[in-house]
Amino acid sequence: MSVHTFSSRDFTRDVSAAKRAAVEGPVFITDRGRPAFALLKIEDYYRIAGQGEPSFLSVMDGIPGGIGIEFNPPRLDIQIRPAEFD
């Protein structure tokens, strides 16, 4: 694993290069020469945080202001029949 460092200015100019570098290892983004942020692959973040990838339901539950919203989609009446080949 290699560690890369980008200044804030270089990061702003070429975010794609920082993302490519993050595939190889963490990327430190400096502000006035001091590390200020770290860019990681999401798999690495989950591993470090000790949690698995969140489910869609847990992501939806985490959206602020979503409490109390009722969602009752209409039921579809779909009838499935075998395919006809002529």
Summary of the structure (lengths in Angstrom):
residues: 86
radius of gyration: 22.5
end to end distance: 58.7
largest distance: 72.3
contacts: 142
relative contact order: 0.12
helix: 33%
strand: 17%
